[in-house]
Amino acid sequence: MKTLIVINNESFGKGDDELGKRLMGAYLKKLWVRDEMPDTIVCYNSGAKLVAKGSMVLDALNGLYEKGVDILACGTCLNHYHLADQVKVGRSTDMGEIVELMMTYDKVITV
């Protein structure tokens, strides 16, 4: 079963942003140590910040990438946040590919 995880915010859940950022880090680290991996993680809107220089979750995302998870970030979002030249893990993509992934994977999880 092909699984896609969508991260559309740099913090996990609504409410306190600092708490949400800590929770996002915890989520990605717990995902990293699992035996079962998602096939792809796509990051858009402020979630795209997670793949760039200065992100507090680069260790977990790099670990997931090294385990074979495809890490994608929305190019429009990276440009909006002036991060296109600061991507440290994965690759840039466009909305066409994001739509294709969402429509063709068996399971799509949005966090």
Biopython code that builds the backbone (N, CA, C, O; Angstrom):
import numpy as np
from Bio.PDB.StructureBuilder import StructureBuilder

atoms = [
    (1, "MET", "N", (0.844, -1.175, 0.000)),
    (1, "MET", "CA", (0.000, 0.000, 0.000)),
    (1, "MET", "C", (0.891, 1.241, 0.000)),
    (1, "MET", "O", (1.691, 1.436, 0.915)),
    (2, "LYS", "N", (0.751, 2.071, -1.019)),
    (2, "LYS", "CA", (1.559, 3.290, -1.116)),
    (2, "LYS", "C", (0.972, 4.364, -0.210)),
    (2, "LYS", "O", (-0.218, 4.675, -0.278)),
    (3, "THR", "N", (1.834, 4.928, 0.644)),
    (3, "THR", "CA", (1.389, 5.907, 1.633)),
    (3, "THR", "C", (2.097, 7.235, 1.425)),
    (3, "THR", "O", (3.315, 7.296, 1.257)),
    (4, "LEU", "N", (1.304, 8.291, 1.442)),
    (4, "LEU", "CA", (1.778, 9.671, 1.315)),
    (4, "LEU", "C", (1.430, 10.412, 2.596)),
    (4, "LEU", "O", (0.287, 10.370, 3.053)),
    (5, "ILE", "N", (2.407, 11.084, 3.169)),
    (5, "ILE", "CA", (2.160, 11.968, 4.309)),
    (5, "ILE", "C", (2.279, 13.395, 3.819)),
    (5, "ILE", "O", (3.275, 13.773, 3.202)),
    (6, "VAL", "N", (1.257, 14.184, 4.096)),
    (6, "VAL", "CA", (1.195, 15.584, 3.710)),
    (6, "VAL", "C", (1.405, 16.435, 4.954)),
    (6, "VAL", "O", (0.687, 16.299, 5.945)),
    (7, "ILE", "N", (2.398, 17.314, 4.888)),
    (7, "ILE", "CA", (2.669, 18.252, 5.980)),
    (7, "ILE", "C", (2.439, 19.652, 5.429)),
    (7, "ILE", "O", (3.213, 20.138, 4.604)),
    (8, "ASN", "N", (1.370, 20.298, 5.889)),
    (8, "ASN", "CA", (1.012, 21.601, 5.337)),
    (8, "ASN", "C", (1.240, 22.759, 6.308)),
    (8, "ASN", "O", (0.739, 23.864, 6.101)),
    (9, "ASN", "N", (1.995, 22.491, 7.359)),
    (9, "ASN", "CA", (2.279, 23.518, 8.361)),
    (9, "ASN", "C", (3.585, 23.155, 9.049)),
    (9, "ASN", "O", (3.917, 21.975, 9.156)),
    (10, "GLU", "N", (4.317, 24.133, 9.508)),
    (10, "GLU", "CA", (5.563, 23.818, 10.208)),
    (10, "GLU", "C", (5.316, 23.349, 11.630)),
    (10, "GLU", "O", (6.230, 22.837, 12.278)),
    (11, "SER", "N", (4.097, 23.514, 12.128)),
    (11, "SER", "CA", (3.775, 23.008, 13.463)),
    (11, "SER", "C", (2.663, 21.975, 13.363)),
    (11, "SER", "O", (1.888, 21.971, 12.406)),
    (12, "PHE", "N", (2.592, 21.112, 14.344)),
    (12, "PHE", "CA", (1.661, 19.993, 14.380)),
    (12, "PHE", "C", (0.425, 20.431, 15.151)),
    (12, "PHE", "O", (0.500, 20.663, 16.358)),
    (13, "GLY", "N", (-0.699, 20.546, 14.477)),
    (13, "GLY", "CA", (-1.947, 20.924, 15.125)),
    (13, "GLY", "C", (-2.113, 22.431, 15.237)),
    (13, "GLY", "O", (-1.225, 23.204, 14.879)),
    (14, "LYS", "N", (-3.270, 22.824, 15.742)),
    (14, "LYS", "CA", (-3.585, 24.242, 15.926)),
    (14, "LYS", "C", (-3.457, 24.604, 17.387)),
    (14, "LYS", "O", (-3.672, 23.771, 18.267)),
    (15, "GLY", "N", (-3.109, 25.838, 17.638)),
    (15, "GLY", "CA", (-2.941, 26.296, 19.013)),
    (15, "GLY", "C", (-1.605, 26.978, 19.152)),
    (15, "GLY", "O", (-1.227, 27.783, 18.301)),
    (16, "ASP", "N", (-0.900, 26.675, 20.189)),
    (16, "ASP", "CA", (0.395, 27.279, 20.465)),
    (16, "ASP", "C", (1.422, 26.818, 19.431)),
    (16, "ASP", "O", (1.678, 25.622, 19.297)),
    (17, "ASP", "N", (2.005, 27.764, 18.703)),
    (17, "ASP", "CA", (2.951, 27.425, 17.631)),
    (17, "ASP", "C", (4.223, 26.775, 18.147)),
    (17, "ASP", "O", (4.737, 25.855, 17.510)),
    (18, "GLU", "N", (4.741, 27.219, 19.271)),
    (18, "GLU", "CA", (5.967, 26.614, 19.804)),
    (18, "GLU", "C", (5.720, 25.167, 20.209)),
    (18, "GLU", "O", (6.548, 24.295, 19.944)),
    (19, "LEU", "N", (4.593, 24.912, 20.843)),
    (19, "LEU", "CA", (4.230, 23.538, 21.177)),
    (19, "LEU", "C", (4.066, 22.723, 19.902)),
    (19, "LEU", "O", (4.543, 21.591, 19.823)),
    (20, "GLY", "N", (3.399, 23.289, 18.909)),
    (20, "GLY", "CA", (3.195, 22.597, 17.642)),
    (20, "GLY", "C", (4.494, 22.234, 16.950)),
    (20, "GLY", "O", (4.597, 21.168, 16.343)),
    (21, "LYS", "N", (5.489, 23.111, 17.034)),
    (21, "LYS", "CA", (6.794, 22.819, 16.432)),
    (21, "LYS", "C", (7.486, 21.675, 17.163)),
    (21, "LYS", "O", (8.111, 20.820, 16.535)),
    (22, "ARG", "N", (7.375, 21.657, 18.475)),
    (22, "ARG", "CA", (7.957, 20.542, 19.246)),
    (22, "ARG", "C", (7.244, 19.233, 18.903)),
    (22, "ARG", "O", (7.875, 18.186, 18.757)),
    (23, "LEU", "N", (5.917, 19.314, 18.777)),
    (23, "LEU", "CA", (5.152, 18.112, 18.434)),
    (23, "LEU", "C", (5.503, 17.599, 17.040)),
    (23, "LEU", "O", (5.563, 16.389, 16.823)),
    (24, "MET", "N", (5.733, 18.509, 16.092)),
    (24, "MET", "CA", (6.132, 18.096, 14.740)),
    (24, "MET", "C", (7.462, 17.357, 14.793)),
    (24, "MET", "O", (7.636, 16.329, 14.137)),
    (25, "GLY", "N", (8.398, 17.882, 15.574)),
    (25, "GLY", "CA", (9.684, 17.206, 15.734)),
    (25, "GLY", "C", (9.517, 15.820, 16.323)),
    (25, "GLY", "O", (10.140, 14.864, 15.860)),
    (26, "ALA", "N", (8.681, 15.707, 17.340)),
    (26, "ALA", "CA", (8.438, 14.409, 17.974)),
    (26, "ALA", "C", (7.781, 13.443, 16.989)),
    (26, "ALA", "O", (8.152, 12.271, 16.924)),
    (27, "TYR", "N", (6.815, 13.930, 16.231)),
    (27, "TYR", "CA", (6.123, 13.091, 15.244)),
    (27, "TYR", "C", (7.109, 12.533, 14.224)),
    (27, "TYR", "O", (7.126, 11.329, 13.966)),
    (28, "LEU", "N", (7.927, 13.405, 13.646)),
    (28, "LEU", "CA", (8.867, 12.961, 12.617)),
    (28, "LEU", "C", (9.918, 12.015, 13.179)),
    (28, "LEU", "O", (10.325, 11.075, 12.496)),
    (29, "LYS", "N", (10.362, 12.242, 14.399)),
    (29, "LYS", "CA", (11.340, 11.338, 15.006)),
    (29, "LYS", "C", (10.733, 9.967, 15.278)),
    (29, "LYS", "O", (11.395, 8.951, 15.069)),
    (30, "LYS", "N", (9.491, 9.921, 15.739)),
    (30, "LYS", "CA", (8.814, 8.638, 15.978)),
    (30, "LYS", "C", (8.572, 7.910, 14.654)),
    (30, "LYS", "O", (8.684, 6.686, 14.585)),
    (31, "LEU", "N", (8.242, 8.659, 13.616)),
    (31, "LEU", "CA", (8.063, 8.068, 12.295)),
    (31, "LEU", "C", (9.379, 7.472, 11.786)),
    (31, "LEU", "O", (9.399, 6.390, 11.200)),
    (32, "TRP", "N", (10.455, 8.184, 12.017)),
    (32, "TRP", "CA", (11.792, 7.777, 11.574)),
    (32, "TRP", "C", (12.213, 6.430, 12.150)),
    (32, "TRP", "O", (12.878, 5.658, 11.460)),
    (33, "VAL", "N", (11.849, 6.125, 13.385)),
    (33, "VAL", "CA", (12.299, 4.882, 14.030)),
    (33, "VAL", "C", (11.379, 3.693, 13.762)),
    (33, "VAL", "O", (11.668, 2.574, 14.186)),
    (34, "ARG", "N", (10.292, 3.931, 13.072)),
    (34, "ARG", "CA", (9.388, 2.819, 12.745)),
    (34, "ARG", "C", (9.996, 1.915, 11.678)),
    (34, "ARG", "O", (10.831, 2.343, 10.880)),
    (35, "ASP", "N", (9.566, 0.674, 11.680)),
    (35, "ASP", "CA", (9.975, -0.250, 10.615)),
    (35, "ASP", "C", (9.239, 0.078, 9.321)),
    (35, "ASP", "O", (9.834, 0.073, 8.243)),
    (36, "GLU", "N", (7.955, 0.360, 9.430)),
    (36, "GLU", "CA", (7.137, 0.686, 8.260)),
    (36, "GLU", "C", (7.263, 2.178, 7.961)),
    (36, "GLU", "O", (7.005, 3.024, 8.817)),
    (37, "MET", "N", (7.665, 2.480, 6.730)),
    (37, "MET", "CA", (7.880, 3.873, 6.313)),
    (37, "MET", "C", (6.825, 4.295, 5.302)),
    (37, "MET", "O", (6.324, 3.465, 4.544)),
    (38, "PRO", "N", (6.482, 5.584, 5.285)),
    (38, "PRO", "CA", (5.672, 6.074, 4.171)),
    (38, "PRO", "C", (6.544, 6.070, 2.912)),
    (38, "PRO", "O", (7.772, 6.042, 3.001)),
    (39, "ASP", "N", (5.916, 6.099, 1.768)),
    (39, "ASP", "CA", (6.673, 6.162, 0.515)),
    (39, "ASP", "C", (7.163, 7.579, 0.256)),
    (39, "ASP", "O", (8.280, 7.789, -0.216)),
    (40, "THR", "N", (6.306, 8.550, 0.574)),
    (40, "THR", "CA", (6.593, 9.944, 0.250)),
    (40, "THR", "C", (6.069, 10.856, 1.342)),
    (40, "THR", "O", (5.023, 10.602, 1.939)),
    (41, "ILE", "N", (6.816, 11.925, 1.593)),
    (41, "ILE", "CA", (6.339, 13.027, 2.431)),
    (41, "ILE", "C", (6.378, 14.264, 1.554)),
    (41, "ILE", "O", (7.407, 14.582, 0.957)),
    (42, "VAL", "N", (5.249, 14.961, 1.478)),
    (42, "VAL", "CA", (5.205, 16.203, 0.718)),
    (42, "VAL", "C", (4.888, 17.345, 1.678)),
    (42, "VAL", "O", (3.963, 17.262, 2.485)),
    (43, "CYS", "N", (5.674, 18.409, 1.571)),
    (43, "CYS", "CA", (5.539, 19.568, 2.449)),
    (43, "CYS", "C", (5.133, 20.778, 1.623)),
    (43, "CYS", "O", (5.763, 21.093, 0.613)),
    (44, "TYR", "N", (4.072, 21.455, 2.060)),
    (44, "TYR", "CA", (3.680, 22.676, 1.376)),
    (44, "TYR", "C", (3.219, 23.710, 2.377)),
    (44, "TYR", "O", (3.130, 23.432, 3.573)),
    (45, "ASN", "N", (2.925, 24.905, 1.889)),
    (45, "ASN", "CA", (2.678, 26.083, 2.707)),
    (45, "ASN", "C", (3.845, 26.194, 3.697)),
    (45, "ASN", "O", (4.988, 25.960, 3.303)),
    (46, "SER", "N", (3.600, 26.541, 4.965)),
    (46, "SER", "CA", (4.738, 26.712, 5.871)),
    (46, "SER", "C", (5.425, 25.389, 6.195)),
    (46, "SER", "O", (6.516, 25.388, 6.766)),
    (47, "GLY", "N", (4.809, 24.268, 5.841)),
    (47, "GLY", "CA", (5.471, 22.977, 6.007)),
    (47, "GLY", "C", (6.733, 22.866, 5.172)),
    (47, "GLY", "O", (7.634, 22.097, 5.505)),
    (48, "ALA", "N", (6.805, 23.630, 4.084)),
    (48, "ALA", "CA", (7.999, 23.620, 3.240)),
    (48, "ALA", "C", (9.227, 24.115, 3.994)),
    (48, "ALA", "O", (10.353, 23.775, 3.629)),
    (49, "LYS", "N", (9.029, 24.905, 5.029)),
    (49, "LYS", "CA", (10.154, 25.399, 5.828)),
    (49, "LYS", "C", (10.920, 24.258, 6.498)),
    (49, "LYS", "O", (12.093, 24.411, 6.839)),
    (50, "LEU", "N", (10.268, 23.132, 6.684)),
    (50, "LEU", "CA", (10.886, 22.013, 7.398)),
    (50, "LEU", "C", (12.066, 21.401, 6.661)),
    (50, "LEU", "O", (12.928, 20.789, 7.292)),
    (51, "VAL", "N", (12.130, 21.551, 5.340)),
    (51, "VAL", "CA", (13.205, 20.928, 4.556)),
    (51, "VAL", "C", (14.394, 21.856, 4.349)),
    (51, "VAL", "O", (15.382, 21.468, 3.725)),
    (52, "ALA", "N", (14.309, 23.073, 4.865)),
    (52, "ALA", "CA", (15.313, 24.095, 4.555)),
    (52, "ALA", "C", (16.280, 24.336, 5.714)),
    (52, "ALA", "O", (16.039, 23.939, 6.854)),
    (53, "LYS", "N", (17.365, 24.995, 5.377)),
    (53, "LYS", "CA", (18.389, 25.382, 6.341)),
    (53, "LYS", "C", (17.728, 26.034, 7.557)),
    (53, "LYS", "O", (16.847, 26.883, 7.422)),
    (54, "GLY", "N", (18.166, 25.627, 8.727)),
    (54, "GLY", "CA", (17.644, 26.179, 9.971)),
    (54, "GLY", "C", (16.486, 25.405, 10.570)),
    (54, "GLY", "O", (16.078, 25.678, 11.699)),
    (55, "SER", "N", (15.947, 24.435, 9.827)),
    (55, "SER", "CA", (14.833, 23.635, 10.338)),
    (55, "SER", "C", (15.295, 22.787, 11.514)),
    (55, "SER", "O", (16.384, 22.211, 11.495)),
    (56, "MET", "N", (14.455, 22.719, 12.532)),
    (56, "MET", "CA", (14.778, 21.930, 13.722)),
    (56, "MET", "C", (14.519, 20.431, 13.525)),
    (56, "MET", "O", (14.815, 19.633, 14.415)),
    (57, "VAL", "N", (13.972, 20.044, 12.374)),
    (57, "VAL", "CA", (13.636, 18.635, 12.142)),
    (57, "VAL", "C", (14.447, 18.012, 11.007)),
    (57, "VAL", "O", (14.092, 16.943, 10.511)),
    (58, "LEU", "N", (15.513, 18.658, 10.600)),
    (58, "LEU", "CA", (16.315, 18.127, 9.491)),
    (58, "LEU", "C", (16.897, 16.758, 9.806)),
    (58, "LEU", "O", (17.018, 15.924, 8.909)),
    (59, "ASP", "N", (17.260, 16.509, 11.063)),
    (59, "ASP", "CA", (17.816, 15.195, 11.405)),
    (59, "ASP", "C", (16.804, 14.090, 11.115)),
    (59, "ASP", "O", (17.155, 13.074, 10.515)),
    (60, "ALA", "N", (15.569, 14.274, 11.527)),
    (60, "ALA", "CA", (14.536, 13.265, 11.291)),
    (60, "ALA", "C", (14.225, 13.141, 9.805)),
    (60, "ALA", "O", (14.108, 12.029, 9.292)),
    (61, "LEU", "N", (14.089, 14.265, 9.107)),
    (61, "LEU", "CA", (13.806, 14.198, 7.667)),
    (61, "LEU", "C", (14.954, 13.554, 6.905)),
    (61, "LEU", "O", (14.715, 12.777, 5.980)),
    (62, "ASN", "N", (16.188, 13.858, 7.268)),
    (62, "ASN", "CA", (17.337, 13.202, 6.633)),
    (62, "ASN", "C", (17.339, 11.708, 6.918)),
    (62, "ASN", "O", (17.646, 10.902, 6.039)),
    (63, "GLY", "N", (16.996, 11.340, 8.148)),
    (63, "GLY", "CA", (16.915, 9.925, 8.493)),
    (63, "GLY", "C", (15.855, 9.201, 7.682)),
    (63, "GLY", "O", (16.079, 8.085, 7.214)),
    (64, "LEU", "N", (14.704, 9.834, 7.517)),
    (64, "LEU", "CA", (13.640, 9.253, 6.702)),
    (64, "LEU", "C", (14.082, 9.141, 5.245)),
    (64, "LEU", "O", (13.830, 8.129, 4.592)),
    (65, "TYR", "N", (14.732, 10.165, 4.747)),
    (65, "TYR", "CA", (15.238, 10.172, 3.372)),
    (65, "TYR", "C", (16.244, 9.035, 3.163)),
    (65, "TYR", "O", (16.204, 8.343, 2.146)),
    (66, "GLU", "N", (17.139, 8.849, 4.126)),
    (66, "GLU", "CA", (18.135, 7.780, 4.034)),
    (66, "GLU", "C", (17.494, 6.398, 4.076)),
    (66, "GLU", "O", (18.076, 5.432, 3.583)),
    (67, "LYS", "N", (16.297, 6.294, 4.662)),
    (67, "LYS", "CA", (15.569, 5.029, 4.688)),
    (67, "LYS", "C", (14.724, 4.832, 3.429)),
    (67, "LYS", "O", (13.994, 3.848, 3.320)),
    (68, "GLY", "N", (14.822, 5.767, 2.479)),
    (68, "GLY", "CA", (14.141, 5.602, 1.207)),
    (68, "GLY", "C", (12.862, 6.392, 1.022)),
    (68, "GLY", "O", (12.182, 6.232, 0.008)),
    (69, "VAL", "N", (12.519, 7.245, 1.981)),
    (69, "VAL", "CA", (11.313, 8.060, 1.853)),
    (69, "VAL", "C", (11.615, 9.231, 0.923)),
    (69, "VAL", "O", (12.597, 9.947, 1.120)),
    (70, "ASP", "N", (10.779, 9.425, -0.082)),
    (70, "ASP", "CA", (10.923, 10.556, -0.989)),
    (70, "ASP", "C", (10.387, 11.794, -0.269)),
    (70, "ASP", "O", (9.234, 11.806, 0.161)),
    (71, "ILE", "N", (11.208, 12.830, -0.136)),
    (71, "ILE", "CA", (10.833, 14.063, 0.554)),
    (71, "ILE", "C", (10.676, 15.153, -0.503)),
    (71, "ILE", "O", (11.623, 15.466, -1.225)),
    (72, "LEU", "N", (9.481, 15.727, -0.591)),
    (72, "LEU", "CA", (9.188, 16.753, -1.586)),
    (72, "LEU", "C", (8.706, 18.023, -0.904)),
    (72, "LEU", "O", (8.016, 17.968, 0.114)),
    (73, "ALA", "N", (9.071, 19.158, -1.464)),
    (73, "ALA", "CA", (8.591, 20.444, -0.959)),
    (73, "ALA", "C", (8.064, 21.264, -2.125)),
    (73, "ALA", "O", (8.652, 21.278, -3.206)),
    (74, "CYS", "N", (6.963, 21.937, -1.896)),
    (74, "CYS", "CA", (6.336, 22.783, -2.910)),
    (74, "CYS", "C", (7.278, 23.911, -3.308)),
    (74, "CYS", "O", (7.697, 24.707, -2.467)),
    (75, "GLY", "N", (7.608, 23.974, -4.594)),
    (75, "GLY", "CA", (8.514, 25.009, -5.086)),
    (75, "GLY", "C", (7.957, 26.407, -4.934)),
    (75, "GLY", "O", (8.699, 27.327, -4.589)),
    (76, "THR", "N", (6.667, 26.592, -5.181)),
    (76, "THR", "CA", (6.029, 27.899, -5.003)),
    (76, "THR", "C", (6.146, 28.349, -3.558)),
    (76, "THR", "O", (6.401, 29.521, -3.282)),
    (77, "CYS", "N", (5.961, 27.420, -2.644)),
    (77, "CYS", "CA", (6.051, 27.727, -1.212)),
    (77, "CYS", "C", (7.487, 28.082, -0.823)),
    (77, "CYS", "O", (7.716, 29.039, -0.083)),
    (78, "LEU", "N", (8.452, 27.308, -1.323)),
    (78, "LEU", "CA", (9.855, 27.610, -1.039)),
    (78, "LEU", "C", (10.210, 29.002, -1.545)),
    (78, "LEU", "O", (10.898, 29.759, -0.859)),
    (79, "ASN", "N", (9.743, 29.340, -2.742)),
    (79, "ASN", "CA", (9.991, 30.682, -3.284)),
    (79, "ASN", "C", (9.329, 31.754, -2.424)),
    (79, "ASN", "O", (9.933, 32.793, -2.155)),
    (80, "HIS", "N", (8.102, 31.512, -1.995)),
    (80, "HIS", "CA", (7.376, 32.476, -1.169)),
    (80, "HIS", "C", (8.147, 32.799, 0.109)),
    (80, "HIS", "O", (8.217, 33.955, 0.527)),
    (81, "TYR", "N", (8.721, 31.774, 0.718)),
    (81, "TYR", "CA", (9.473, 31.955, 1.968)),
    (81, "TYR", "C", (10.957, 32.240, 1.723)),
    (81, "TYR", "O", (11.742, 32.263, 2.671)),
    (82, "HIS", "N", (11.345, 32.456, 0.477)),
    (82, "HIS", "CA", (12.740, 32.750, 0.098)),
    (82, "HIS", "C", (13.683, 31.641, 0.557)),
    (82, "HIS", "O", (14.756, 31.908, 1.097)),
    (83, "LEU", "N", (13.267, 30.395, 0.334)),
    (83, "LEU", "CA", (14.048, 29.238, 0.778)),
    (83, "LEU", "C", (14.460, 28.319, -0.369)),
    (83, "LEU", "O", (15.032, 27.256, -0.125)),
    (84, "ALA", "N", (14.187, 28.700, -1.596)),
    (84, "ALA", "CA", (14.451, 27.815, -2.731)),
    (84, "ALA", "C", (15.911, 27.375, -2.822)),
    (84, "ALA", "O", (16.195, 26.261, -3.263)),
    (85, "ASP", "N", (16.827, 28.229, -2.415)),
    (85, "ASP", "CA", (18.250, 27.888, -2.477)),
    (85, "ASP", "C", (18.783, 27.353, -1.149)),
    (85, "ASP", "O", (19.994, 27.219, -0.974)),
    (86, "GLN", "N", (17.880, 27.047, -0.212)),
    (86, "GLN", "CA", (18.303, 26.584, 1.106)),
    (86, "GLN", "C", (17.774, 25.195, 1.459)),
    (86, "GLN", "O", (17.808, 24.800, 2.624)),
    (87, "VAL", "N", (17.288, 24.456, 0.469)),
    (87, "VAL", "CA", (16.758, 23.112, 0.709)),
    (87, "VAL", "C", (17.901, 22.182, 1.118)),
    (87, "VAL", "O", (18.916, 22.092, 0.426)),
    (88, "LYS", "N", (17.729, 21.501, 2.233)),
    (88, "LYS", "CA", (18.768, 20.620, 2.766)),
    (88, "LYS", "C", (18.422, 19.141, 2.667)),
    (88, "LYS", "O", (19.295, 18.289, 2.834)),
    (89, "VAL", "N", (17.161, 18.826, 2.399)),
    (89, "VAL", "CA", (16.756, 17.420, 2.244)),
    (89, "VAL", "C", (15.623, 17.357, 1.236)),
    (89, "VAL", "O", (14.730, 18.204, 1.230)),
    (90, "GLY", "N", (15.671, 16.342, 0.385)),
    (90, "GLY", "CA", (14.618, 16.146, -0.592)),
    (90, "GLY", "C", (14.770, 17.045, -1.799)),
    (90, "GLY", "O", (15.864, 17.502, -2.132)),
    (91, "ARG", "N", (13.631, 17.289, -2.452)),
    (91, "ARG", "CA", (13.655, 18.075, -3.677)),
    (91, "ARG", "C", (12.399, 18.927, -3.783)),
    (91, "ARG", "O", (11.399, 18.699, -3.102)),
    (92, "SER", "N", (12.488, 19.902, -4.652)),
    (92, "SER", "CA", (11.371, 20.792, -4.935)),
    (92, "SER", "C", (10.428, 20.127, -5.936)),
    (92, "SER", "O", (10.858, 19.362, -6.799)),
    (93, "THR", "N", (9.154, 20.428, -5.808)),
    (93, "THR", "CA", (8.158, 19.901, -6.735)),
    (93, "THR", "C", (7.141, 20.984, -7.054)),
    (93, "THR", "O", (7.260, 22.120, -6.594)),
    (94, "ASP", "N", (6.144, 20.621, -7.843)),
    (94, "ASP", "CA", (5.098, 21.580, -8.185)),
    (94, "ASP", "C", (3.726, 21.002, -7.848)),
    (94, "ASP", "O", (3.609, 19.835, -7.476)),
    (95, "MET", "N", (2.696, 21.827, -7.983)),
    (95, "MET", "CA", (1.353, 21.396, -7.612)),
    (95, "MET", "C", (0.852, 20.262, -8.494)),
    (95, "MET", "O", (0.046, 19.444, -8.051)),
    (96, "GLY", "N", (1.314, 20.204, -9.722)),
    (96, "GLY", "CA", (0.924, 19.099, -10.588)),
    (96, "GLY", "C", (1.331, 17.753, -10.015)),
    (96, "GLY", "O", (0.537, 16.812, -9.994)),
    (97, "GLU", "N", (2.565, 17.666, -9.552)),
    (97, "GLU", "CA", (3.029, 16.403, -8.959)),
    (97, "GLU", "C", (2.335, 16.135, -7.637)),
    (97, "GLU", "O", (2.009, 14.988, -7.332)),
    (98, "ILE", "N", (2.104, 17.177, -6.847)),
    (98, "ILE", "CA", (1.410, 16.998, -5.565)),
    (98, "ILE", "C", (0.012, 16.434, -5.794)),
    (98, "ILE", "O", (-0.400, 15.499, -5.108)),
    (99, "VAL", "N", (-0.717, 16.995, -6.751)),
    (99, "VAL", "CA", (-2.056, 16.492, -7.077)),
    (99, "VAL", "C", (-1.972, 15.044, -7.545)),
    (99, "VAL", "O", (-2.771, 14.208, -7.121)),
    (100, "GLU", "N", (-1.021, 14.745, -8.407)),
    (100, "GLU", "CA", (-0.863, 13.381, -8.914)),
    (100, "GLU", "C", (-0.626, 12.388, -7.772)),
    (100, "GLU", "O", (-1.226, 11.314, -7.742)),
    (101, "LEU", "N", (0.241, 12.752, -6.847)),
    (101, "LEU", "CA", (0.512, 11.876, -5.704)),
    (101, "LEU", "C", (-0.742, 11.665, -4.863)),
    (101, "LEU", "O", (-1.061, 10.538, -4.485)),
    (102, "MET", "N", (-1.444, 12.744, -4.575)),
    (102, "MET", "CA", (-2.647, 12.640, -3.740)),
    (102, "MET", "C", (-3.729, 11.785, -4.396)),
    (102, "MET", "O", (-4.494, 11.110, -3.707)),
    (103, "MET", "N", (-3.791, 11.814, -5.711)),
    (103, "MET", "CA", (-4.834, 11.082, -6.428)),
    (103, "MET", "C", (-4.471, 9.629, -6.721)),
    (103, "MET", "O", (-5.353, 8.829, -7.036)),
    (104, "THR", "N", (-3.191, 9.273, -6.624)),
    (104, "THR", "CA", (-2.789, 7.927, -7.017)),
    (104, "THR", "C", (-2.309, 7.048, -5.865)),
    (104, "THR", "O", (-2.260, 5.827, -6.009)),
    (105, "TYR", "N", (-1.953, 7.646, -4.721)),
    (105, "TYR", "CA", (-1.510, 6.822, -3.599)),
    (105, "TYR", "C", (-2.705, 6.161, -2.932)),
    (105, "TYR", "O", (-3.821, 6.679, -2.978)),
    (106, "ASP", "N", (-2.462, 5.010, -2.312)),
    (106, "ASP", "CA", (-3.532, 4.279, -1.644)),
    (106, "ASP", "C", (-3.997, 4.974, -0.366)),
    (106, "ASP", "O", (-5.183, 4.969, -0.035)),
    (107, "LYS", "N", (-3.045, 5.568, 0.341)),
    (107, "LYS", "CA", (-3.377, 6.204, 1.619)),
    (107, "LYS", "C", (-2.687, 7.555, 1.682)),
    (107, "LYS", "O", (-1.485, 7.659, 1.438)),
    (108, "VAL", "N", (-3.457, 8.600, 2.012)),
    (108, "VAL", "CA", (-2.926, 9.951, 2.172)),
    (108, "VAL", "C", (-3.237, 10.408, 3.589)),
    (108, "VAL", "O", (-4.398, 10.467, 3.993)),
    (109, "ILE", "N", (-2.193, 10.730, 4.337)),
    (109, "ILE", "CA", (-2.326, 11.174, 5.737)),
    (109, "ILE", "C", (-1.883, 12.620, 5.798)),
    (109, "ILE", "O", (-0.760, 12.937, 5.407)),
    (110, "THR", "N", (-2.736, 13.497, 6.279)),
    (110, "THR", "CA", (-2.388, 14.900, 6.429)),
    (110, "THR", "C", (-2.160, 15.199, 7.909)),
    (110, "THR", "O", (-3.001, 14.907, 8.759)),
    (111, "VAL", "N", (-0.996, 15.789, 8.194)),
    (111, "VAL", "CA", (-0.691, 16.159, 9.593)),
    (111, "VAL", "C", (-0.546, 17.656, 9.702)),
    (111, "VAL", "O", (-0.290, 18.173, 10.790)),
]
sb = StructureBuilder()
sb.init_structure("model")
sb.init_model(0)
sb.init_chain("A")
sb.init_seg("    ")
for serial, (resi, resn, name, xyz) in enumerate(atoms, 1):
    if name == "N":
        sb.init_residue(resn, " ", resi, " ")
    sb.init_atom(name, np.array(xyz, "f"), 0.0, 1.0, " ", f" {name:<3s}", serial, name[0])
structure = sb.get_structure()
